[in-house]
Amino acid sequence: MPSHTLTLIPGDGIGPEVTNAVTRVLAASGVVITWDRHDAGLTAVERTGKTLPQALLDSITRNRVALKGPVTTPVGHGFTSVNVGLRQALGLYANLRPVANLPGVASRFANVDLVIVRENTEDLYAGVEHTVVPGVVESLKIITEAASTRIAEFAFRYVEANGRKRVTAIHKANIMKLSDGLFLESTRAVAARHPDVAYDERIVDAACMHLVMKPEQFDVLLLPNLYGDIVSDLCAGLVGGLGVVPGANLGTDVAVFEAVHGTAPDIAGQDVANPTALLLSALLMLQHIGEMDAARRIRAALDRVLTGGRVRTRDLGGTASTRAFADAVIAAL
Ligand code: NAI
């Protein structure tokens, strides 16, 4: 069996609890992984004085693959987002978030099976803000043809490689005619190069309404950064919440796998977080490194635990701890 050296960022808040649960499940599956552990954010500042230590960036560049727990970003003050910094530093331009119903997880909708492709490097997340005069601030929304074309190509290739059918571009180009206009123009040019993939467009506000009324009509959603962030959480709510939706940040050479959720300070340290979202992210990671069989076996074990209904974390209406849930998946393996 091949062995892998991968970077692990436990993160903070519920991060260490869910990453511990997930690494235990991966080990139980028989996949041989040596974890190169690194801190980021608050935990890294305590040890290294930096939120994004160079050793961490070097580790991911060297290993090419990382599994990441969530990292706190202070609201309104303090350091800039470690997550945004990591994506920019490593060129992780594509954020992929498959959103699908899980067996045994109750939600308002059945048959949700969509994929969010979010541009990860620019838009209002470029973080270019300044005070014009006291009481007036300006935040710049940066959209480039290059980044829009790159993410659109990613979305259309994803459709082709994964047996999907359609890309829906989501925008607000009726108001932001230049910025979202350029995003759309770039996407249309890419769509023209992929005539076998169906393509349509929705304005973001109407898209949200359609998503909460008839989500099963959507296939692959392509969004600029900010709408992608917001719509991802909305879509998580369609299938059972943030505890069950995985994600991946992909660049040309490196990939960082992480759940959609954050550090959940309201439940951190209580051993009650649902590790499913990070486990599903880890399964995307296993597929990425070619461990298809282990990914299949873990997924089957997870499905058995979820459909069994006896062992559930609090967010899904149960009383099981994070640890007990991981134990149940390991037992099912
Ligand atoms: P959050 O995702 O941490 O929490 C939102 C709600 O969902 C909370 O009620 C929380 O208890 C619940 N929740 C989240 N994950 C869960 C899980 N695995 N199991 C059970 N319940 C879960 O979002 P919030 O509160 O907006 O952000 C908290 C912090 O996380 C902020 O500092 C934010 O910047 C950071 N964050 C980090 C991310 C990352 O590292 N990729 C992504 C999103 C937020």
Boltz pocket constraint, residues with backbone or C-beta under 6 A from the ligand:
constraints:
  - pocket:
      binder: B
      contacts: [[A, 14], [A, 18], [A, 69], [A, 70], [A, 71], [A, 72], [A, 73], [A, 74], [A, 83], [A, 242], [A, 243], [A, 258], [A, 259], [A, 260], [A, 261], [A, 262], [A, 263], [A, 264], [A, 265], [A, 266], [A, 267], [A, 272], [A, 273], [A, 274], [A, 275], [A, 277], [A, 315]]
      max_distance: 6.0
